């Protein structure tokens, strides 16, 4: 079990290596090594074309893929533990739907790239705030179940809002952009986009990592957690806020990328067990490596780039069926 984290790190490093060397223009490993060595020595790059491809295109995209994959995996792990449900994903409280609505509104009103990302980010946070407000008005019943039901209702409203904006959008310019964005892609990832993505992802992930010991207690029933001295209301609010922050940031940068936050936590649980002190870091490493491989396939398989959401669904859905079949063995 202790070696599970090492396997996750190997997956991430292998994903980085594949992402930097494979694509429309394959870069031999020797050329990549020469480029890195020349940089360490302060010497001119041996091949300027390779330098441009690696440092200006692939490195920013690789960092973005790691951040998005890790964010979705960590958020999925936190939500599954908090709601005590292995089928919960990061968009359960409307973060993905709110970010999607904010993005399509940004496209509809012809915002720039940063404007679209900002509106998507704000939409995700506002959606979860709305879900939490609706859930807090219900005084009776299981608070976890109330939050999930509120998320389902608000998610349906957000879906209706997205549909309305798409109906009103220009079918020749705006609608294709909305459709492509909703399918998920890292094609537009540049160095200037990394700070708005990495800052909230690092902050939200840091909060979850600091709370990972208490999350073991929060995975217990409400009465048992309180009996152990846990301030369940405050902890639930902090976990939801941090998981929503990283989810909204990843959706704002890459669009809707499904299945990562649902499948990867189960893989991490298989490697290191259900204890959150080991589970969360392992899920982050696996999520980053998983999305790196998916993104490399997306830009390499066809003459045009395949949206990430399509590939994650094609790979994640049959894989999750296998996970469901093995659930009876007790590690899910």
C-alpha positions in Angstrom: 0.0 0.0 0.0 2.9 2.4 0.8 4.2 1.9 -2.8 0.9 3.2 -4.3 2.0 6.8 -4.0 5.2 5.9 -5.8 3.2 4.4 -8.7 1.1 7.5 -8.9 4.3 9.6 -9.2 5.6 7.3 -11.9 2.4 7.8 -13.8 2.7 11.6 -13.6 6.4 11.6 -14.7 5.6 9.3 -17.6 2.8 11.5 -18.6 5.1 14.6 -18.6 7.6 12.8 -20.7 5.0 11.7 -23.2 3.4 15.1 -23.4 6.7 16.8 -24.1 7.9 14.4 -26.8 4.7 13.3 -28.6 2.3 15.2 -30.8 2.0 16.5 -34.3 5.8 17.0 -34.3 7.5 14.2 -32.4 10.6 15.2 -30.5 13.2 12.5 -29.9 14.1 12.0 -26.2 17.7 12.8 -27.0 16.7 16.2 -28.4 14.7 16.9 -25.4 17.6 15.9 -23.1 19.9 18.2 -25.1 17.5 21.1 -24.8 17.3 20.7 -21.0 21.0 20.2 -20.7 21.8 23.4 -22.7 19.3 25.3 -20.5 21.0 24.1 -17.4 24.4 25.1 -18.8 23.2 28.5 -20.0 24.2 27.7 -23.5 22.1 28.4 -26.7 19.5 25.8 -27.6 20.8 23.3 -30.2 17.6 23.5 -32.1 15.5 26.6 -32.0 12.4 24.9 -33.5 12.5 22.3 -30.7 13.0 25.0 -28.1 9.9 26.9 -29.4 7.7 23.8 -29.5 8.7 22.7 -26.0 8.9 25.9 -24.0 6.2 28.0 -25.7 3.6 25.4 -26.5 4.1 22.1 -24.7 5.4 23.1 -21.3 2.5 25.6 -20.6 0.0 23.0 -21.8 1.6 20.3 -19.7 1.4 22.4 -16.6 -2.2 23.3 -17.3 -3.1 19.6 -17.8 -1.5 18.6 -14.6 -3.3 21.4 -12.7 -6.7 20.6 -14.2 -6.4 16.9 -13.7 -5.1 17.2 -10.2 -7.8 19.7 -9.3 -10.6 17.5 -10.6 -9.2 14.4 -8.9 -8.7 16.1 -5.5 -12.2 17.7 -5.7 -13.8 14.3 -6.6 -11.9 12.6 -3.7 -13.1 15.3 -1.2 -16.7 15.2 -2.4 -16.9 11.4 -2.4 -15.6 11.3 1.2 -17.7 14.2 2.4 -20.9 12.9 0.9 -20.1 9.3 1.7 -21.0 8.3 -1.9 -18.5 6.8 -4.3 -20.6 8.0 -7.3 -20.2 11.7 -6.5 -18.3 13.8 -8.9 -16.9 17.4 -8.6 -19.9 18.9 -10.3 -22.4 17.6 -7.8 -22.9 21.0 -6.2 -23.2 22.9 -9.5 -19.7 24.1 -9.9 -19.2 22.8 -13.4 -22.7 23.9 -14.5 -22.3 27.4 -13.1 -18.8 27.7 -14.7 -20.3 26.5 -18.0 -23.1 29.0 -17.9 -20.7 31.8 -17.0 -18.5 30.8 -20.0 -21.3 30.7 -22.5 -22.5 34.1 -21.3 -18.9 35.4 -21.8 -18.9 34.0 -25.3 -22.4 35.4 -26.0 -21.3 38.9 -24.9 -18.1 38.7 -26.9 -15.7 38.8 -23.9 -12.0 38.1 -24.5 -10.3 34.9 -23.3 -9.6 36.3 -19.8 -13.1 37.6 -19.6 -14.6 34.2 -20.5 -12.4 32.5 -17.9 -13.3 35.1 -15.3 -17.1 34.8 -15.9 -16.8 31.0 -15.9 -14.9 31.1 -12.6 -17.4 33.5 -11.0 -20.3 31.4 -12.3 -19.0 28.3 -10.6 -18.5 30.0 -7.3 -22.0 31.6 -7.5 -23.7 28.4 -8.4 -22.2 26.6 -5.3 -23.1 29.6 -3.1 -26.7 29.3 -4.4 -26.8 25.5 -3.7 -25.5 26.1 -0.2 -28.0 28.9 0.4 -30.9 26.7 -0.7 -29.6 23.8 1.4 -29.2 25.9 4.5 -32.9 26.9 4.4 -33.9 23.3 5.0 -33.7 22.8 8.7 -34.7 19.1 8.9 -33.2 16.0 7.3 -29.7 14.9 6.6 -27.7 18.0 5.6 -25.5 16.0 3.2 -28.6 14.6 1.3 -30.2 18.1 1.3 -27.0 19.6 -0.3 -27.0 16.9 -3.0 -30.7 17.4 -3.8 -30.2 21.2 -3.9 -27.3 20.6 -6.3 -29.4 18.5 -8.6 -32.2 21.2 -8.7 -29.7 24.1 -9.3 -27.9 22.0 -11.9 -31.1 21.5 -13.8 -31.7 25.3 -13.8 -28.1 26.0 -14.9 -28.6 23.5 -17.8 -31.7 25.3 -18.9 -29.8 28.6 -18.8 -27.1 27.2 -20.9 -29.6 25.9 -23.4 -31.3 29.3 -23.6 -28.1 31.1 -24.3 -27.2 28.6 -27.0 -30.6 29.2 -28.6 -30.1 33.0 -28.6 -26.4 32.8 -29.8 -25.2 33.5 -33.3 -25.3 30.1 -35.0 -22.2 30.8 -37.2 -19.8 32.3 -34.8 -20.8 32.0 -31.1 -22.6 28.7 -31.1 -19.6 26.6 -32.4 -17.4 28.3 -29.9 -19.8 27.5 -27.1 -20.1 23.9 -28.2 -16.4 23.3 -28.5 -15.7 24.9 -25.1 -18.4 22.8 -23.3 -16.7 19.6 -24.7 -13.4 20.6 -23.0 -10.0 21.4 -24.4 -6.6 22.7 -23.5 -5.8 23.9 -27.0 -5.7 27.5 -26.0 -3.4 27.0 -23.0 -0.6 29.6 -22.9 1.9 30.7 -20.3 -0.2 33.8 -19.6 -3.2 31.5 -18.7 -1.3 29.6 -16.0 -1.4 32.1 -13.1 -5.3 32.4 -13.1 -5.4 28.6 -13.1 -2.5 27.7 -10.8 -3.2 30.2 -8.1 -6.8 29.0 -7.1 -5.9 25.4 -7.7 -2.9 25.6 -5.4 -4.8 27.5 -2.7 -7.8 25.1 -2.8 -5.6 22.0 -2.9 -3.5 23.3 0.0 -6.7 23.8 2.1 -7.8 20.2 1.4 -4.4 18.8 2.2 -4.3 20.6 5.5 -7.8 19.2 6.3 -7.1 15.7 5.1 -6.8 14.1 8.6 -10.1 15.7 9.6 -11.7 14.4 6.4 -11.4 10.9 7.7 -13.7 11.9 10.5 -16.1 13.8 8.1 -16.6 10.6 6.1 -18.3 9.1 9.2 -22.1 9.7 9.8 -22.9 13.1 11.1 -23.6 12.0 14.7 -20.4 10.0 15.0 -18.3 12.9 13.6 -19.7 15.3 16.1 -19.2 12.8 18.9 -15.5 12.7 18.0 -15.4 16.5 18.4 -15.5 17.5 14.8 -17.1 20.9 14.0 -19.0 19.4 11.1 -20.7 22.5 9.8 -17.5 24.5 9.6 -15.5 21.6 8.1 -18.1 20.9 5.5 -18.1 24.5 4.5 -14.3 24.7 4.2 -14.2 21.4 2.2 -17.0 22.4 -0.2 -15.5 25.9 -0.7 -12.0 24.5 -1.4 -13.2 21.8 -3.7 -15.4 24.2 -5.5 -12.6 26.7 -5.9 -10.3 24.2 -7.7 -13.2 22.8 -9.8 -14.3 26.3 -11.0 -10.7 27.2 -11.8 -10.2 24.0 -13.9 -13.5 24.4 -15.7 -12.8 28.0 -16.5 -9.4 27.0 -18.0 -10.3 23.8 -19.8 -14.1 23.6 -20.1 -16.1 20.6 -19.0 -13.8 17.6 -18.6 -15.9 14.8 -17.1 -15.0 11.5 -15.5 -11.6 12.5 -14.1 -13.1 13.4 -10.7 -15.2 10.3 -10.7 -12.7 7.6 -11.8 -9.3 8.8 -10.5 -10.3 8.8 -6.8 -11.2 5.1 -7.1 -7.9 4.3 -8.6 -6.1 6.2 -5.8 -8.2 4.4 -3.2 -7.2 1.1 -4.8 -3.5 2.0 -4.6 -3.3 3.5 -1.1 -6.6 2.7 0.7 -9.3 5.1 2.0 -7.2 7.1 4.5 -7.3 10.7 3.3 -3.7 11.6 4.4 -2.4 9.3 1.7 -5.4 9.3 -0.6 -5.5 13.0 -1.5 -1.9 13.4 -2.6 -2.1 10.1 -4.6 -5.3 11.3 -6.3 -3.6 14.6 -7.2 -0.7 12.8 -8.8 -2.9 10.3 -10.7 -5.2 13.0 -11.9 -2.4 15.0 -13.4 -0.9 12.0 -15.1 -4.2 10.7 -16.3 -5.2 14.0 -18.0 -1.7 14.4 -19.5 -2.1 11.1 -21.3 -5.7 12.0 -22.4 -4.5 15.4 -23.7 -1.6 13.9 -25.6 -4.1 11.5 -27.3 -6.4 14.4 -28.0 -3.8 16.3 -30.0 -2.2 13.3 -31.6 -4.9 10.8 -32.7 -6.6 12.8 -35.5 -5.8 15.7 -38.0 -8.0 17.9 -35.8 -7.8 18.0 -32.0 -10.4 15.8 -30.2 -12.2 17.5 -27.3 -11.1 16.2 -23.9 -14.6 15.5 -22.8 -15.1 13.0 -25.6 -12.0 11.0 -24.8 -12.5 11.0 -21.0 -16.0 9.7 -21.6 -14.8 7.0 -24.0 -12.0 5.8 -21.7 -13.6 6.6 -18.3 -17.1 5.0 -18.8 -15.9 1.4 -19.6 -13.2 1.7 -17.0 -15.8 2.7 -14.4 -17.9 -0.3 -15.3 -14.9 -2.4 -14.3 -14.7 -0.5 -11.0 -18.4 -1.1 -10.3 -17.9 -4.9 -10.9 -15.1 -4.9 -8.4 -16.9 -2.9 -5.8 -18.0 -6.0 -4.0 -14.4 -6.7 -3.1 -14.5 -3.8 -0.6 -12.0 -1.3 -2.0 -14.5 1.0 -3.6 
